[in-house]
Amino acid sequence: MSNSIDNAIVIGATGLVGRKLIQQLSQASDCRNITAVVRKRDPELDRTAKVQQFVLDDFTIMNHEDVSGYTHAFSCLGTTMKKAGSKEQFYNTDFVINAHFAELLETAPIHFILLSAMGANTASPFFYNRVKGELEYYVKSLNLARTSIIQPSLLLGVREEQRKAEDAAQRLYRRFSHLVPDTFKYKPVTAEQVAHTMVEAAHVQTERFHIYDNLRIQKTR
């Protein structure tokens, strides 16, 4: 299996991390082509080198032919309870779509890199973390050639949609960031750091399965 990102497919390409990932992939010398699966055409992606857009209203109708020929598959797809509108819709986005995408990669020589979250746990009392944990558990059970799980803490950056609680947490962190040691495992990380970790995992990972925790992400500058 090659560690050269020759041909990449990305879902969640228009989110905070997704856009940073697309930028870094477009600048990678070994990356020849990037397919961004989107629900509607994005002007910014049209202006990004190496990117072609695959417009699809429903990601769950993707089939094996849609993912064939790629060396790497990235998912930055995720939502919030507020944006989803209900637990059912949140689950349909964060679990169902990601699980379907991963299933399509089974038995193919494709490296799957999944953006999850710190605190992902099937036994978590928090619905968000529980769904993330269930997704990780399911993805690990699949017959995938190689899998990377990325688990960041609070993400620093400006999102297109407003997330009041997250924005408040970012403001609070920036005010007191000088008091937070680098060894603090919950230390927030930037979208750039997360995207860089995803690209680095694609380039260097040789294990069949590996989790990149928040401390590992923090080391990316």
N, CA, C and O of each residue as an XYZ file, in Angstrom:
884
protein
N       0.835     -1.198      0.000
C       0.000      0.000      0.000
C       0.870      1.248      0.000
O       1.803      1.360      0.795
N       0.566      2.182     -0.888
C       1.372      3.392     -1.013
C       0.986      4.440      0.024
O      -0.184      4.587      0.376
N       1.999      5.171      0.508
C       1.737      6.301      1.398
C       1.697      7.617      0.621
O       1.550      8.688      1.210
N       1.828      7.530     -0.682
C       1.716      8.709     -1.523
C       0.238      9.012     -1.751
O      -0.520      8.146     -2.187
N      -0.169     10.256     -1.452
C      -1.579     10.629     -1.614
C      -1.814     10.982     -3.084
O      -1.958     12.153     -3.437
N      -1.847      9.986     -3.906
C      -1.971     10.213     -5.346
C      -3.367     10.694     -5.719
O      -3.521     11.606     -6.530
N      -4.378     10.079     -5.125
C      -5.761     10.349     -5.519
C      -6.640     10.304     -4.271
O      -6.837      9.233     -3.698
N      -7.167     11.443     -3.846
C      -7.901     11.526     -2.581
C      -9.368     11.876     -2.802
O      -9.711     12.635     -3.709
N     -10.227     11.309     -1.956
C     -11.646     11.667     -1.940
C     -11.973     12.154     -0.536
O     -11.534     11.563      0.451
N     -12.748     13.238     -0.451
C     -13.018     13.891      0.831
C     -14.507     14.152      0.986
O     -15.140     14.701      0.085
N     -15.075     13.758      2.134
C     -16.425     14.200      2.491
C     -16.288     15.135      3.698
O     -15.376     14.993      4.512
N     -17.213     16.090      3.791
C     -17.063     17.116      4.830
C     -16.054     18.166      4.432
O     -15.412     18.776      5.287
N     -15.913     18.381      3.133
C     -14.855     19.257      2.609
C     -15.118     20.738      2.825
O     -14.195     21.543      2.697
N     -16.343     21.122      3.149
C     -16.661     22.547      3.290
C     -16.770     22.978      4.749
O     -17.168     24.110      5.024
N     -16.427     22.107      5.681
C     -16.431     22.455      7.092
C     -15.120     23.099      7.509
O     -14.231     23.314      6.684
N     -15.005     23.407      8.799
C     -13.822     24.090      9.324
C     -12.541     23.317      9.032
O     -11.592     23.875      8.481
N     -12.504     22.043      9.396
C     -11.316     21.224      9.148
C     -11.236     20.823      7.678
O     -10.152     20.781      7.096
N     -12.386     20.530      7.086
C     -12.406     20.090      5.701
C     -11.741     21.066      4.747
O     -10.990     20.659      3.860
N     -12.012     22.341      4.924
C     -11.411     23.349      4.043
C      -9.898     23.417      4.231
O      -9.151     23.554      3.262
N      -9.453     23.320      5.482
C      -8.004     23.331      5.740
C      -7.351     22.085      5.156
O      -6.238     22.145      4.634
N      -8.043     20.966      5.245
C      -7.519     19.724      4.679
C      -7.373     19.838      3.169
O      -6.342     19.464      2.610
N      -8.404     20.352      2.509
C      -8.354     20.522      1.059
C      -7.186     21.416      0.668
O      -6.474     21.119     -0.291
N      -6.980     22.507      1.400
C      -5.863     23.419      1.118
C      -4.528     22.692      1.221
O      -3.662     22.837      0.357
N      -4.370     21.908      2.287
C      -3.088     21.226      2.487
C      -2.882     20.108      1.470
O      -1.760     19.887      1.016
N      -3.935     19.411      1.114
C      -3.816     18.381      0.087
C      -3.456     19.000     -1.264
O      -2.658     18.440     -2.016
N      -4.043     20.146     -1.563
C      -3.769     20.791     -2.856
C      -2.322     21.250     -2.962
O      -1.783     21.394     -4.059
N      -1.691     21.480     -1.791
C      -0.295     21.916     -1.769
C       0.691     20.755     -1.671
O       1.900     20.949     -1.800
N       0.175     19.553     -1.444
C       1.049     18.382     -1.324
C       1.562     17.974     -2.704
O       0.780     17.770     -3.632
N       2.871     17.860     -2.827
C       3.472     17.581     -4.135
C       3.083     16.211     -4.681
O       3.051     16.012     -5.895
N       2.787     15.262     -3.782
C       2.461     13.914     -4.245
C       0.982     13.729     -4.543
O       0.583     12.676     -5.041
N       0.160     14.733     -4.248
C      -1.279     14.613     -4.464
C      -1.633     15.116     -5.860
O      -1.426     16.286     -6.184
N      -2.162     14.224     -6.668
C      -2.472     14.557     -8.057
C      -3.900     15.035     -8.237
O      -4.166     15.937     -9.032
N      -4.827     14.423     -7.491
C      -6.243     14.732     -7.675
C      -6.987     14.668     -6.342
O      -6.716     13.805     -5.507
N      -7.930     15.596     -6.156
C      -8.764     15.624     -4.958
C     -10.221     15.704     -5.397
O     -10.610     16.631     -6.108
N     -11.015     14.744     -4.977
C     -12.451     14.787     -5.237
C     -13.155     15.181     -3.955
O     -13.063     14.477     -2.949
N     -13.860     16.306     -3.984
C     -14.628     16.769     -2.834
C     -16.092     16.435     -3.067
O     -16.706     16.943     -4.004
N     -16.652     15.583     -2.216
C     -18.063     15.222     -2.323
C     -18.864     16.285     -1.570
O     -18.710     16.441     -0.359
N     -19.711     17.008     -2.282
C     -20.445     18.134     -1.696
C     -21.929     18.049     -2.057
O     -22.313     17.418     -3.041
N     -22.745     18.699     -1.237
C     -24.185     18.724     -1.515
C     -24.546     19.798     -2.530
O     -25.536     19.668     -3.250
N     -23.757     20.846     -2.589
C     -23.928     21.868     -3.625
C     -22.554     22.430     -3.983
O     -21.642     22.466     -3.158
N     -22.433     22.862     -5.223
C     -21.139     23.317     -5.720
C     -20.646     24.510     -4.904
O     -21.400     25.436     -4.604
N     -19.358     24.462     -4.553
C     -18.747     25.476     -3.711
C     -17.760     26.307     -4.531
O     -16.813     25.755     -5.091
N     -17.966     27.635     -4.611
C     -17.089     28.491     -5.425
C     -15.629     28.444     -4.984
O     -14.729     28.477     -5.823
N     -15.386     28.367     -3.674
C     -14.017     28.340     -3.183
C     -13.291     27.084     -3.653
O     -12.119     27.145     -4.025
N     -13.973     25.965     -3.639
C     -13.361     24.721     -4.104
C     -13.083     24.771     -5.597
O     -12.118     24.174     -6.073
N     -13.930     25.484     -6.338
C     -13.702     25.640     -7.781
C     -12.390     26.346     -8.069
O     -11.783     26.150     -9.122
N     -11.952     27.180     -7.111
C     -10.724     27.956     -7.308
C      -9.494     27.275     -6.718
O      -8.392     27.820     -6.774
N      -9.683     26.078     -6.151
C      -8.579     25.382     -5.498
C      -7.950     24.364     -6.439
O      -8.647     23.567     -7.066
N      -6.631     24.401     -6.531
C      -5.908     23.524     -7.451
C      -6.157     22.051     -7.139
O      -6.255     21.657     -5.977
N      -6.255     21.266     -8.170
C      -6.368     19.809     -8.113
C      -7.750     19.304     -7.684
O      -7.974     18.095     -7.639
N      -8.672     20.208     -7.372
C      -9.967     19.793     -6.828
C     -11.029     19.678     -7.909
O     -11.196     20.566     -8.744
N     -11.739     18.562     -7.869
C     -12.957     18.421     -8.656
C     -14.096     18.125     -7.685
O     -13.899     17.415     -6.699
N     -15.269     18.655     -7.951
C     -16.392     18.484     -7.052
C     -17.368     17.431     -7.569
O     -17.710     17.393     -8.751
N     -17.798     16.589     -6.655
C     -18.803     15.564     -6.950
C     -20.049     15.966     -6.168
O     -20.128     15.753     -4.958
N     -21.021     16.549     -6.869
C     -22.217     17.078     -6.221
C     -23.252     15.971     -6.062
O     -23.657     15.322     -7.026
N     -23.667     15.777     -4.802
C     -24.571     14.687     -4.471
C     -25.466     15.112     -3.314
O     -24.968     15.445     -2.238
N     -26.770     15.104     -3.521
C     -27.696     15.520     -2.463
C     -27.673     14.578     -1.267
O     -27.752     15.009     -0.117
N     -27.564     13.294     -1.557
C     -27.627     12.274     -0.510
C     -26.366     11.423     -0.566
O     -26.186     10.638     -1.497
N     -25.486     11.577      0.433
C     -24.223     10.841      0.428
C     -24.414      9.338      0.603
O     -23.525      8.559      0.262
N     -25.556      8.926      1.128
C     -25.777      7.490      1.357
C     -26.067      6.727      0.063
O     -26.161      5.499      0.079
N     -26.208      7.440     -1.053
C     -26.401      6.721     -2.321
C     -25.071      6.531     -3.055
O     -25.041      5.993     -4.162
N     -23.984      6.969     -2.444
C     -22.670      6.683     -3.025
C     -22.484      5.181     -3.123
O     -22.940      4.441     -2.252
N     -21.823      4.724     -4.168
C     -21.604      3.296     -4.352
C     -20.117      2.982     -4.503
O     -19.277      3.882     -4.485
N     -19.808      1.706     -4.650
C     -18.408      1.285     -4.729
C     -17.683      1.919     -5.917
O     -16.496      2.236     -5.834
N     -18.398      2.098     -7.008
C     -17.778      2.700     -8.185
C     -17.358      4.146     -7.902
O     -16.350      4.616     -8.429
N     -18.129      4.845     -7.069
C     -17.819      6.241     -6.744
C     -16.516      6.393     -5.967
O     -15.892      7.454     -6.011
N     -16.096      5.349     -5.256
C     -14.884      5.450     -4.437
C     -13.727      4.617     -4.993
O     -12.671      4.527     -4.367
N     -13.920      4.023     -6.142
C     -12.867      3.179     -6.701
C     -11.749      4.031     -7.300
O     -11.991      5.116     -7.829
N     -10.532      3.524     -7.207
C      -9.387      4.190     -7.813
C      -8.687      5.196     -6.920
O      -7.692      5.797     -7.325
N      -9.194      5.388     -5.708
C      -8.561      6.349     -4.795
C      -7.536      5.651     -3.906
O      -7.678      4.474     -3.575
N      -6.507      6.395     -3.529
C      -5.505      5.863     -2.601
C      -5.858      6.214     -1.156
O      -5.508      5.483     -0.230
N      -6.560      7.347     -0.971
C      -6.901      7.819      0.366
C      -8.321      8.391      0.387
O      -8.760      9.056     -0.552
N      -9.018      8.111      1.481
C     -10.367      8.638      1.683
C     -10.399      9.364      3.029
O     -10.048      8.790      4.060
N     -10.814     10.607      3.011
C     -10.856     11.427      4.225
C     -12.295     11.782      4.560
O     -13.084     12.110      3.674
N     -12.633     11.714      5.844
C     -13.932     12.223      6.279
C     -13.748     13.264      7.372
O     -13.193     12.989      8.436
N     -14.233     14.473      7.079
C     -14.302     15.556      8.075
C     -15.770     15.867      8.349
O     -16.100     16.930      8.874
N     -16.644     14.935      7.991
C     -18.081     15.168      8.066
C     -18.593     15.070      9.495
O     -18.334     14.089     10.193
N     -19.321     16.092      9.923
C     -19.917     16.095     11.250
C     -20.839     17.291     11.389
O     -20.740     18.242     10.613
N     -21.720     17.258     12.352
C     -22.656     18.355     12.546
C     -22.829     18.610     14.037
O     -22.074     18.079     14.851
N     -23.808     19.411     14.393
C     -24.144     19.662     15.792
C     -25.625     19.353     15.989
O     -26.386     19.267     15.025
N     -26.025     19.188     17.251
C     -27.427     18.934     17.540
C     -28.298     20.089     17.045
O     -29.374     19.874     16.488
N     -27.810     21.330     17.258
C     -28.596     22.495     16.852
C     -28.802     22.522     15.341
O     -29.918     22.734     14.867
N     -27.728     22.308     14.587
C     -27.833     22.337     13.135
C     -28.636     21.152     12.608
O     -29.410     21.295     11.662
N     -28.451     19.984     13.219
C     -29.173     18.789     12.777
C     -30.661     18.895     13.084
O     -31.497     18.457     12.294
N     -30.988     19.478     14.235
C     -32.391     19.663     14.596
C     -32.980     18.590     15.481
O     -34.001     18.807     16.134
N     -32.336     17.420     15.509
C     -32.816     16.320     16.349
C     -31.711     15.293     16.516
O     -30.743     15.280     15.755
N     -31.860     14.427     17.521
C     -30.884     13.365     17.719
C     -30.859     12.432     16.512
O     -29.799     11.954     16.108
N     -32.025     12.180     15.946
C     -32.096     11.277     14.788
C     -31.312     11.827     13.604
O     -30.560     11.096     12.959
N     -31.488     13.121     13.318
C     -30.776     13.720     12.195
C     -29.283     13.826     12.463
O     -28.469     13.666     11.554
N     -28.925     14.098     13.726
C     -27.509     14.122     14.088
C     -26.889     12.745     13.843
O     -25.807     12.638     13.266
N     -27.572     11.711     14.280
C     -27.083     10.339     14.110
C     -26.964      9.993     12.619
O     -26.010      9.338     12.198
N     -27.943     10.441     11.833
C     -27.927     10.153     10.397
C     -26.715     10.765      9.707
O     -26.186     10.199      8.750
N     -26.280     11.920     10.194
C     -25.099     12.563      9.610
C     -23.816     11.971     10.153
O     -22.974     11.482      9.399
N     -23.673     12.019     11.476
C     -22.392     11.660     12.077
C     -22.108     10.158     12.066
O     -20.951      9.749     11.967
N     -23.139      9.343     12.164
C     -22.899      7.896     12.133
C     -23.245      7.297     10.774
O     -22.378      6.708     10.129
N     -24.472      7.432     10.333
C     -24.948      6.694      9.149
C     -24.135      7.023      7.906
O     -23.691      6.117      7.202
N     -23.936      8.302      7.626
C     -23.208      8.666      6.410
C     -21.750      8.222      6.491
O     -21.217      7.653      5.539
N     -21.109      8.484      7.627
C     -19.712      8.070      7.780
C     -19.555      6.556      7.725
O     -18.598      6.050      7.138
N     -20.491      5.833      8.335
C     -20.432      4.371      8.312
C     -20.598      3.850      6.888
O     -19.898      2.926      6.474
N     -21.515      4.440      6.149
C     -21.729      4.028      4.752
C     -20.482      4.287      3.914
O     -20.075      3.447      3.111
N     -19.889      5.445      4.109
C     -18.666      5.797      3.376
C     -17.562      4.784      3.673
O     -16.870      4.324      2.764
N     -17.404      4.442      4.952
C     -16.372      3.477      5.347
C     -16.654      2.094      4.760
O     -15.733      1.405      4.322
N     -17.914      1.693      4.751
C     -18.279      0.378      4.210
C     -17.878      0.241      2.746
O     -17.480     -0.836      2.302
N     -17.984      1.330      2.006
C     -17.637      1.293      0.588
C     -16.142      1.058      0.355
O     -15.727      0.660     -0.733
N     -15.347      1.309      1.389
C     -13.895      1.179      1.266
C     -13.391     -0.208      1.641
O     -12.207     -0.504      1.482
N     -14.289     -1.065      2.141
C     -13.868     -2.405      2.561
C     -13.240     -3.168      1.406
O     -13.693     -3.091      0.264
N     -12.185     -3.905      1.733
C     -11.458     -4.800      0.822
C     -10.684     -4.049     -0.272
O     -10.026     -4.682     -1.097
N     -10.753     -2.722     -0.291
C     -10.003     -1.949     -1.293
C      -8.709     -1.425     -0.668
O      -8.659     -1.205      0.542
N      -7.668     -1.224     -1.469
C      -6.382     -0.722     -0.946
C      -6.420      0.787     -0.718
O      -5.643      1.535     -1.314
N      -7.330      1.225      0.149
C      -7.541      2.647      0.416
C      -7.313      2.930      1.898
O      -7.798      2.195      2.757
N      -6.587      3.978      2.189
C      -6.352      4.409      3.566
C      -7.481      5.361      3.963
O      -7.681      6.390      3.317
N      -8.221      5.019      5.026
C      -9.336      5.832      5.500
C      -8.894      6.665      6.695
O      -8.410      6.123      7.689
N      -9.058      7.977      6.601
C      -8.692      8.890      7.686
C      -9.963      9.587      8.156
O     -10.572     10.350      7.407
N     -10.359      9.323      9.393
C     -11.638      9.794      9.938
C     -11.431     10.825     11.035
O     -10.682     10.589     11.983
N     -12.088     11.958     10.907
C     -12.097     12.967     11.966
C     -13.174     12.591     12.978
O     -14.361     12.567     12.655
N     -12.752     12.302     14.196
C     -13.681     11.951     15.271
C     -13.614     13.057     16.323
O     -13.628     14.237     15.972
N     -13.543     12.703     17.588
C     -13.493     13.707     18.645
C     -12.917     13.113     19.916
O     -13.088     11.928     20.201
N     -12.236     13.949     20.667
C     -11.771     13.543     21.988
C     -13.000     13.243     22.845
O     -13.978     13.990     22.821
N     -12.946     12.164     23.589
C     -14.090     11.795     24.423
C     -15.028     10.818     23.757
O     -16.031     10.421     24.350
N     -14.722     10.420     22.527
C     -15.548      9.426     21.842
C     -15.567      8.135     22.649
O     -14.518      7.563     22.945
N     -16.758      7.682     23.001
C     -16.875      6.510     23.872
C     -18.286      5.949     23.765
O     -19.259      6.683     23.941
N     -18.407      4.676     23.482
C     -19.728      4.056     23.336
C     -20.531      4.080     24.633
O     -21.756      3.958     24.610
N     -19.843      4.238     25.761
C     -20.535      4.245     27.051
C     -20.704      5.652     27.621
O     -21.110      5.806     28.772
N     -20.397      6.676     26.831
C     -20.479      8.046     27.324
C     -21.927      8.435     27.653
O     -22.847      8.037     26.938
N     -22.137      9.202     28.720
C     -23.488      9.696     29.027
C     -23.909     10.823     28.080
O     -25.077     11.208     28.044
N     -22.949     11.346     27.316
C     -23.239     12.427     26.374
C     -23.490     11.855     24.978
O     -22.672     11.107     24.443
N     -24.622     12.216     24.405
C     -25.040     11.661     23.119
C     -23.988     11.872     22.039
O     -23.674     10.948     21.288
N     -23.440     13.083     21.955
C     -22.427     13.399     20.940
C     -21.253     12.440     21.034
O     -20.872     11.819     20.041
N     -20.679     12.317     22.225
C     -19.518     11.438     22.407
C     -19.864      9.978     22.195
O     -19.042      9.200     21.711
N     -21.093      9.605     22.562
C     -21.510      8.213     22.391
C     -21.610      7.842     20.910
O     -21.192      6.758     20.503
N     -22.168      8.754     20.108
C     -22.273      8.501     18.664
C     -20.884      8.416     18.027
O     -20.626      7.551     17.190
N     -20.000      9.320     18.431
C     -18.631      9.273     17.916
C     -17.961      7.948     18.299
O     -17.252      7.345     17.494
N     -18.195      7.507     19.533
C     -17.623      6.240     19.978
C     -18.177      5.060     19.208
O     -17.438      4.142     18.852
N     -19.473      5.080     18.952
C     -20.092      3.990     18.183
C     -19.543      3.945     16.761
O     -19.339      2.870     16.197
N     -19.306      5.120     16.190
C     -18.748      5.168     14.837
C     -17.333      4.608     14.820
O     -16.992      3.811     13.946
N     -16.512      5.014     15.771
C     -15.146      4.485     15.843
C     -15.150      2.969     15.994
O     -14.392      2.266     15.324
N     -16.007      2.473     16.876
C     -16.094      1.032     17.129
C     -16.504      0.298     15.855
O     -15.950     -0.752     15.531
N     -17.476      0.856     15.136
C     -17.952      0.212     13.918
C     -16.880      0.219     12.827
O     -16.642     -0.795     12.170
N     -16.238      1.376     12.643
C     -15.205      1.485     11.613
C     -14.068      0.501     11.878
O     -13.542     -0.111     10.949
N     -13.695      0.352     13.143
C     -12.621     -0.577     13.495
C     -13.007     -2.015     13.185
O     -12.136     -2.843     12.918
N     -14.308     -2.326     13.218
C     -14.771     -3.699     12.970
C     -14.765     -4.060     11.489
O     -14.861     -5.237     11.140
N     -14.655     -3.066     10.616
C     -14.695     -3.310      9.181
C     -13.355     -3.825      8.664
O     -12.317     -3.657      9.304
N     -13.402     -4.440      7.523
C     -12.197     -4.983      6.902
C     -11.561     -3.911      6.008
O     -11.591     -4.000      4.781
N     -10.986     -2.902      6.663
C     -10.359     -1.807      5.931
C      -8.852     -2.019      5.865
O      -8.242     -2.536      6.802
N      -8.270     -1.619      4.760
C      -6.835     -1.832      4.568
C      -6.019     -1.060      5.595
O      -5.046     -1.582      6.139
N      -6.414      0.184      5.860
C      -5.691      1.026      6.825
C      -6.639      2.132      7.302
O      -7.353      2.745      6.509
N      -6.626      2.368      8.605
C      -7.529      3.363      9.187
C      -6.797      4.260     10.168
O      -5.996      3.790     10.976
N      -7.079      5.557     10.091
C      -6.575      6.530     11.055
C      -7.774      7.226     11.686
O      -8.683      7.668     10.983
N      -7.775      7.322     13.012
C      -8.822      8.031     13.741
C      -8.187      9.264     14.375
O      -7.207      9.149     15.111
N      -8.736     10.433     14.095
C      -8.198     11.695     14.603
C      -9.139     12.209     15.685
O     -10.330     12.394     15.434
N      -8.610     12.445     16.897
C      -9.456     12.799     18.039
C      -9.055     14.151     18.651
O      -8.377     14.180     19.678
N      -9.462     15.256     18.041
C      -9.119     16.569     18.598
C     -10.031     16.969     19.756
O     -11.139     16.456     19.908
N      -9.532     17.894     20.562
C     -10.338     18.541     21.597
C     -11.088     19.699     20.924
O     -11.441     19.608     19.748
N     -11.330     20.777     21.664
C     -11.996     21.953     21.102
C     -11.205     22.472     19.910
O      -9.985     22.621     19.976
N     -11.920     22.748     18.810
C     -11.275     23.249     17.601
C     -11.293     24.767     17.568
O     -12.336     25.390     17.768
N     -10.126     25.362     17.315
C     -10.024     26.806     17.179
C     -10.126     27.174     15.707
O      -9.468     26.575     14.857
N     -10.966     28.176     15.416
C     -11.135     28.603     14.034
C     -12.504     29.212     13.831
O     -13.379     29.105     14.690
N     -12.681     29.847     12.696
C     -13.943     30.518     12.384
C     -14.768     29.625     11.471
O     -14.356     29.314     10.354
N     -15.931     29.217     11.953
C     -16.823     28.375     11.156
C     -17.786     29.248     10.356
O     -18.039     30.403     10.701
N     -18.315     28.670      9.285
C     -19.309     29.391      8.492
C     -20.615     29.534      9.270
O     -21.288     30.561      9.187
N     -20.969     28.484     10.033
C     -22.179     28.556     10.843
C     -21.804     28.904     12.279
O     -20.721     28.556     12.751
N     -22.702     29.588     12.960
C     -22.435     30.002     14.334
C     -22.668     28.863     15.301
O     -23.688     28.176     15.233
N     -21.711     28.661     16.212
C     -21.850     27.690     17.289
C     -21.567     28.441     18.587
O     -20.413     28.575     18.993
N     -22.626     28.930     19.237
C     -22.479     29.852     20.357
C     -21.636     29.285     21.493
O     -20.741     29.966     21.993
N     -21.905     28.060     21.904
C     -21.155     27.470     23.017
C     -19.685     27.317     22.661
O     -18.804     27.596     23.474
N     -19.427     26.867     21.428
C     -18.053     26.679     20.989
C     -17.337     28.014     20.829
O     -16.159     28.135     21.165
N     -18.055     29.025     20.312
C     -17.457     30.350     20.158
C     -17.097     30.939     21.520
O     -16.044     31.557     21.678
N     -17.983     30.741     22.511
C     -17.717     31.250     23.857
C     -16.501     30.561     24.464
O     -15.682     31.195     25.128
N     -16.393     29.247     24.227
C     -15.251     28.497     24.741
C     -13.950     28.966     24.089
O     -12.911     29.033     24.745
N     -14.012     29.288     22.809
C     -12.823     29.788     22.120
C     -12.383     31.131     22.695
O     -11.192     31.359     22.909
N     -13.338     32.011     22.943
C     -12.995     33.325     23.504
C     -12.374     33.176     24.891
O     -11.406     33.858     25.228
N     -12.940     32.282     25.681
C     -12.421     32.055     27.029
C     -11.012     31.487     26.977
O     -10.141     31.891     27.747
N     -10.793     30.545     26.059
C      -9.458     29.949     25.939
C      -8.427     30.985     25.512
O      -7.335     31.042     26.076
N      -8.764     31.801     24.524
C      -7.806     32.795     24.045
C      -7.414     33.771     25.156
O      -6.288     34.267     25.196
N      -8.348     34.031     26.043
C      -8.070     34.963     27.141
C      -7.082     34.369     28.143
O      -6.256     35.085     28.710
N      -7.172     33.067     28.354
C      -6.341     32.432     29.368
C      -5.354     31.411     28.795
O      -4.798     30.606     29.541
N      -5.136     31.438     27.490
C      -4.289     30.436     26.839
C      -2.863     30.423     27.382
O      -2.206     29.383     27.391
N      -2.390     31.578     27.834
C      -1.014     31.655     28.348
C      -0.840     30.855     29.634
O       0.287     30.584     30.050
N      -1.935     30.482     30.257
C      -1.876     29.716     31.499
C      -1.971     28.206     31.259
O      -1.804     27.414     32.187
N      -2.238     27.813     30.014
C      -2.448     26.400     29.691
C      -1.131     25.766     29.240
O      -0.575     26.184     28.225
N      -0.621     24.776     29.960
C       0.651     24.130     29.564
C       0.477     23.286     28.308
O      -0.616     22.796     28.024
N       1.555     23.123     27.565
C       1.508     22.338     26.326
C       1.184     20.873     26.584
O       0.712     20.171     25.690
N       1.437     20.410     27.809
C       1.201     19.003     28.127
C      -0.240     18.732     28.558
O      -0.592     17.589     28.847
N      -1.074     19.771     28.605
C      -2.480     19.607     28.997
C      -3.229     18.907     27.870
O      -3.345     19.442     26.768
N      -3.739     17.703     28.151
C      -4.286     16.886     27.067
C      -5.562     17.446     26.455
O      -5.928     17.072     25.341
N      -6.246     18.342     27.172
C      -7.483     18.926     26.655
C      -7.247     20.256     25.928
O      -8.200     20.916     25.512
N      -6.008     20.636     25.779
C      -5.693     21.925     25.162
C      -6.299     22.009     23.756
O      -6.101     21.108     22.941
N      -7.034     23.087     23.472
C      -7.628     23.233     22.137
C      -6.571     23.236     21.033
O      -5.420     23.610     21.256
N      -6.978     22.820     19.864
C      -6.077     22.775     18.711
C      -6.737     23.494     17.544
O      -7.958     23.648     17.504
N      -5.923     23.927     16.604
C      -6.457     24.636     15.444
C      -6.887     23.653     14.360
O      -6.449     22.503     14.320
N      -7.761     24.148     13.481
C      -8.179     23.332     12.347
C      -6.988     22.970     11.474
O      -6.934     21.882     10.900
N      -6.032     23.892     11.379
C      -4.819     23.634     10.595
C      -4.029     22.465     11.183
O      -3.530     21.614     10.447
N      -3.918     22.430     12.508
C      -3.195     21.332     13.160
C      -3.881     19.992     12.900
O      -3.219     18.985     12.649
N      -5.200     19.990     12.961
C      -5.942     18.748     12.733
C      -5.774     18.283     11.288
O      -5.516     17.107     11.031
N      -5.923     19.213     10.355
C      -5.756     18.869      8.940
C      -4.346     18.363      8.659
O      -4.156     17.405      7.909
N      -3.358     19.019      9.270
C      -1.964     18.600      9.080
C      -1.758     17.189      9.618
O      -1.041     16.393      9.012
N      -2.377     16.877     10.744
C      -2.256     15.535     11.323
C      -2.874     14.498     10.392
O      -2.338     13.400     10.242
N      -3.995     14.839      9.768
C      -4.643     13.916      8.833
C      -3.748     13.641      7.631
O      -3.620     12.498      7.194
N      -3.130     14.693      7.098
C      -2.230     14.525      5.953
C      -0.984     13.739      6.361
O      -0.509     12.877      5.622
N      -0.466     14.051      7.546
C       0.718     13.346      8.027
C       0.422     11.860      8.238
O       1.240     11.005      7.898
N      -0.746     11.560      8.798
C      -1.140     10.156      8.984
C      -1.172      9.428      7.640
O      -0.724      8.287      7.525
N      -1.705     10.103      6.635
C      -1.763      9.506      5.298
C      -0.374      9.212      4.753
O      -0.167      8.219      4.055
N       0.574     10.081      5.075
C       1.930      9.935      4.551
C       2.779      8.908      5.298
O       3.588      8.211      4.685
N       2.601      8.807      6.626
C       3.572      8.023      7.402
C       3.024      6.758      8.060
O       3.803      5.876      8.420
N       1.727      6.647      8.224
C       1.208      5.486      8.955
C       1.409      4.196      8.182
O       1.131      4.121      6.985
N       1.892      3.193      8.877
C       2.040      1.860      8.281
C       1.158      0.830      8.981
O       0.863     -0.224      8.419
N       0.734      1.142     10.226
C      -0.137      0.213     10.946
C      -1.521      0.163     10.294
O      -1.954      1.112      9.640
N      -2.192     -0.956     10.489
C      -3.537     -1.101      9.928
C      -4.520     -0.157     10.612
O      -5.449      0.341      9.977
N      -4.316      0.091     11.913
C      -5.229      0.956     12.661
C      -4.437      1.790     13.662
O      -3.592      1.268     14.389
N      -4.718      3.091     13.691
C      -4.014      3.947     14.654
C      -4.893      5.130     15.037
O      -5.574      5.710     14.191
N      -4.873      5.488     16.340
C      -5.604      6.647     16.849
C      -4.623      7.778     17.130
O      -3.614      7.578     17.805
N      -4.918      8.947     16.620
C      -4.129     10.144     16.858
C      -4.887     11.006     17.857
O      -5.862     11.668     17.501
N      -4.435     10.995     19.114
C      -5.156     11.712     20.154
C      -4.783     13.197     20.162
O      -3.957     13.650     19.369
N      -5.404     13.933     21.067
C      -5.221     15.379     21.082
C      -3.788     15.793     21.393
O      -3.296     16.785     20.857
N      -3.119     15.035     22.259
C      -1.718     15.344     22.552
C      -0.852     15.215     21.298
O       0.063     16.008     21.076
N      -1.155     14.214     20.491
C      -0.416     14.018     19.241
C      -0.698     15.173     18.276
O       0.212     15.658     17.604
N      -1.943     15.607     18.209
C      -2.307     16.717     17.330
C      -1.613     18.005     17.753
O      -1.205     18.804     16.910
N      -1.480     18.208     19.074
C      -0.834     19.405     19.607
C       0.605     19.570     19.136
O       1.113     20.687     19.038
N       1.253     18.455     18.847
C       2.656     18.504     18.418
C       2.831     19.072     17.016
O       3.937     19.418     16.602
N       1.713     19.162     16.291
C       1.761     19.710     14.941
C       1.745     21.232     15.019
O       0.877     21.813     15.671
N       2.677     21.864     14.376
C       2.775     23.322     14.413
C       2.488     23.935     13.054
O       2.528     25.156     12.907
